[in-house]
Amino acid sequence: MSEQTEAAQPTPLVIGVAAEKAAGERRLPVVPDVIKKYAGLGARALVERGAGAEAHFPDEAFGDVAFADSGEDVYAGADVVLCVQPPSQKLIGKLKPGAVLVGMLQPWSDAKRVQAIAKRGVTAFALELLPRISRAQSMDVLSSQAAVAGYACALIAANHCPKFFPMLTYAAGSIRPARVLVIGAGVAGLQAIATARRIGAQVEGYDVRPETREQVESLGAKFVETGVDATGEGGYARELTADEKKQQAERLGKAIAQCDVLITTAAVPGRKAPVIVTKKMVEQMKDGAVVVDLAAETGGNVEGTVAGEEKRVGGVLIVGPTNIASRMPVHASEMLAKNLFNFISPFIKDGALTLDWEDEVMSGACLTHDGEVRHEGVRKALGLDSNN
């Protein structure tokens, strides 16, 4: 009697999700609907118990997944770990050599953390490093989370403003709409403009990139003209010269002095936020005016902003909100989860992960691989050589 040996079944890819530990972070890198999509590709999920509680996704919503009692167990047991914020040194030490880490890893902020990930033998993809090409738009975490932040900061502004945003007609007459000025016409700024307009405010927008005029005006806002053109690479603004800063300050200052609400959203990834609004400009604002500085966490666009605090300068209230996208964790998590799925799913075949280094999106987002910090821009910014 002949013995038949059945072929061993391959172990399915394990995708791990641990609870986010950063203070104020409520988002999740995967949601129940997206878990089902990973399962459809032959992967299985390992989720820390309670990981989705802060984002209003209870454990039972995840269905048939494996649960772990701690983040350490998730990191030790997963082949691919998805995260919102970069992991701690302790969690990095739990990753399996050869594992894949995907998320917003803040690659420019901490050389020791980047080196620790590399030395662990982990292949890490920082989605902040995605190439700015059309094919990567569905994976763009910066844009999706900026849209959430722009919406939320307009609501923060409306909540603090002592005036109605919309025009209001009542028995004794009419109330004029509040005047809102949004500085920065990236994704967050445009969403702030759109939201303020929906609420009914009279809105103006400004950006040092003149090509954004059309986008600002398409949302029903008026573009503030300063005559400064600071178009830079990759869709971001370049550093202004001293003369350009002076010209911008003079013309922008007049618009700031007339508004009831100022929202600032100007930021450059990996760098300190540019200071656009000086103390003098703030002092010239109306009594009762409100400033919401979306860039507070990276230094602020407004002189005097304090991250996480509300501060009065004369009669002006300056709000420096933090963890803005986390204030809307349900939709922010859904958007983020889809971004991560769109990035990693093309490389999951029959429950196995096959990295394609010829793919410009994957190679462009690679932070570490094979014991090295692979991204040239990050190495340069952190002062690392190719062997670190």
N, C-alpha and C positions, 0 to 999 in steps of 0.2 A: 504494500500500500504506500503510494507516494505522498509525501508531505508537501502541501502547498503553503508557501510563505507569502503572506499578504504584505504589500508595500506599506511601509510606515507612513501614516498620515502626517503632513507637515503641521507644526504647531502654529496656530493662527497668530497674527500680529496683535500685540497687546498695546492699546492706546490708553495712557494713564492721565488722569485729571485729579489733581489735589486741590484742596481748599486754598484760596489765596490768603496769605498771612499779612500782607502789607496793611498798615493802618489806613482805614477808610476805603479799602478796595472791596467792592461788592460784586464785581463782574466775574464771569465764568467763561472759560475758553471753549466750552461745548455745551449744547443744550439738548434736551431729549430728542427733538426732531432730527438733529444732526447726528446724534448717536446712532439712530436707525440707519442713516446713510453710510456710516462707517461699517455697521454690521452687514449692510448690503454688499460691501466690498470684501467681506470675509474676515474683517478684523473684529476683535472683541474689546470691550472697554473695561477698565479698572478704575473705579471712582472712589475717592475718599468719602466716607459717610458724612453727610451734612455739607458737602462741598457747595451745593447749589442753594443752600438755605438763604443766604443773604441776597441772592438774586431771585428769590421766590420760586425756585425749582426744588421741591422736596424730593427725597430719595426715591419715593415710589413713582415719581414721574419718569424716571429713567428706565423703568421696565426691567428687562432681563439683562442686567449687567452684573459684573462682580464688584463687590464693595470691599474696601480696605479700611482698617481702623485708624490709619494715620497717613500723613503725607509721605513719611519716610517709606512706608510699605508700598505706596504707589510708585515712588521714584525707583525703588529697588526692583519692582516687579514689571515695569513697563518697558516696551521696546521703543515706543514713541511717547514722549511726555509733552502735553500741551499746557501752556501757561499764559496768564495775562501779564503779570509782573515777573521780573527775573527771580529765580530761586535764591534762597539763602545759601551760604557756604555749606551749611549742614546738609541741605537737600542735594546740593551738587555732589557732595561726597557719597550719596546713596545711589546715584545714577550708575547703571551698568555700563562698563566700557563698551563702546560701539552703539550705545543708545542714541536716539535722535531727540533733540529738544527744540521745540518750535513755539515762538511767542514774541511778545514785545520785550526784548532783552536789554533795552537801554544800552546799546553797545559802546557808546562813547563816555559813559558815566563812571565806570569802575574797572580799571586795568586789572586789579587783582581777581575780580570775579571772572572776567574774560579768560585770564590765564588759567584759573582753576578749572573752568569748563574744558579748555583745551587739554590740560594735563590729565584730565579724567578720561580722555579718549572719546569724548562725546562729539557727535556731529550736531552743531547748533545752527539754527536758522533764525536770525533776527529779522522779523518782518518789517522793521523800520528801514532795512537795507534794500528792500525790493526795488528793482530798476523801475524808473518812471516811464513805463511803456504801456500801451493800451491793453496788452494781454494780461498785465498784472493788476488792472484796475479792480477786478472782482476779489482780489486778495489784499487790497490796500487797507490795512488796519488803521493807519494814520488818518485817512480820509473818513472812514466810517465812524471812528470815535470822535473826530473833529466835528462831524455833523451833529452828533449827540451833544457835544459840548457847546456848540454854537446855539443850538435850540435852547439848552438849559440856561445859558448865561443871559439870553434875552428875557427869560422868565424871571431870573434873579433880579435883573434890572427893573422889570415892571413891578416886582414885589416891593422893591425899595423906593421906587420913585414916588414922590408926594403928589404927582399929577396923574390924571388919567392918560393912558396911551392913546385911545381913540378920541375923536371928536365926540362930544356928548351934547345932545340937545335936551333941555328940560324946560319947565314951564316959564322960567324967567329969562331964557335965552340959550346961548350955546357956549360950550367950553372948547377951547382950541386943543387940538391934539398935541401931545408931548413931542418935542424934537429930539430925535435920537441920531447920534453920529457913531458909526462903526468904523474903526480903523483896522485895516487888514481885510483883504477880499479873497482870502483862501477859502477852503471848505467851511471852516468854522465861522468866518466873517460873513460869508454869503448866507449861511443858515441863520445867523443872528439877524441879518438884514431881512430875510424872508419872514422870520418869526415876528419881528417887531412890526413889519408891515401888516402881517395877518391880524395882529392885535389892534392895528389901526393907527400906529404912530406915524409921524412925518419923519422920514428916514433919509439920511445922507450916508454915503460910504466913501472911504478913501483907501488907496493903496499906492505904494511907490511904483508899482508896475502899471503903466497907463493902459496896457491892453486889457486890464480888468474893468475898465469903464463900461464896456458893453454888458458885461455880466451884472454889474451893479445896477445899471439902468434897466436891464431886463426884468429886475425884481421890483421895479417901481420906485427905486431910490435915486436920489440926485448924487452925481459924482463930484467930489470936492477936487478942484484943480489947483495943484501947487506948482506945476511946471517941472517937477523932478521925475526923472526916468531912471529907475534902479533895477531894471530887468537883469536877472542873474541866470545861473545855470540850473537845470533840473526843475524849472518852474518856481524857484525861490528867488527872493530879492537879494541883491548884492549889498555890500556895505556901502553906505553913503560917504561922500567926501565931506570935508568940513563946510565948504561953501553950499553944498546941497542940503546939508543938515540945517544950516542957517535959513536958507530959502524956504525949506519945508516948514520949519518952526514958525516963521513969520506968517505964512499964509494959512497953515493949519491952525495956528493959535486963534485966529479970528473965528473959524468955524467952531472950535471947541468952546469958546467964550459964549456962543449963542445957543448951545445945545442944553437940554435938560438932562439927558442921559448920554454918557460916553461909554462905549464898549470897545475894548482893545483886544486884538487877537493875533498880533504879529509875532511870529516865531520862526526860528530856523533850527531844524533838527540837529542835536548835538552841540548847540551853542547857547550861550546866555541870550535871553530875549533882549532885543534892542530897546533902549529907552527912547521913546518917541514924545511922550508928554512930560514936560518939565514941571517942577514945583511952581514956577511962575505962571505957567498955563493953567494949572489947577486953581491957583489963587485968583485968576481972572474969570473963573466960571461963576455961574449964577448961584446965589444962595439957595440951597435945597437940591442942587444938582447931584447926580449919582454917577459914579465911575465904577464899572465892572471890568477888572483886569484879568482877562482869560489866561494871560501869560504869567500869572503870579508865581506858579511853581518853578519857573525857570528865570526868576529875577524880576519879571514884570516889565510892562511897557510904560508904566506910569511911575514917575519918581515919587517915592513915598509908599508904594504898595507894600503890604506885609502879607505874605502867603498865609492863608487860613484865618485872616482877621478882617474886621471892618474898622476902618480908621477915619476919623474926621479931620479934615484940614480946613479950618474956618467953617464955612457953611456947607462944605462939600463932603459927601460920604464916599470913601474909596473902599471897594469890596475886592478882596483878593481870594476868590474861591479856589479850593483845591479838590482833587478827585471829582471833577465835574461830571465826566461821563458815568462815573459810578453812582451818581444821583439818580440815574435812570437805568438800573441794572438789568431789567428784563430785556428791553429792546437793544441796549448796548451789548449784552451778552449774545443775543441772537445774531446781531450784525457781525460781531467778532468771531463767533463760532463758524459762520458761513465763510468769512475771510480765510480762516485757518483751514477749513475743509477744502476750499478751492485751491489752496496752495499745495496741500499734501496729498489729496486724493488722486491726482493723475499718476502718482508714483506707487500706488497700492494696487497690486495685481494678484488676484486670487488669494487674498489674505496675507500677502508678503510685500515688503517694501523694497523697491528697486530704485535707487537714486540715479538720476540721469545728469551727469555733470556737463553734458553738452547743452542742456537746457539753460538758457540765459537767465530765466527767472530764478531757478534753483541755485545756480552757481552764484548769481548776483547777491542773493540773500544769505549765502553761507557765511557764518561768522567763524566757526571753528570746525576742523575736520582732521582726522588722523594725527592728533596731538599738536596741531598748529593753529594759530590764529590766521585764518585764510584771507580775511577781507583787508585789502591793501589800505583802504581809507581809514579803517579802524586802527590798524597797526600804526599808521602815521599819526593819527590824532592822539593815540595813547602812548606814543613813544616806544612801541614795541618793535623788535625785529622779527623777521619771518619765522624764526625758530622758537618763538615764545608763544 
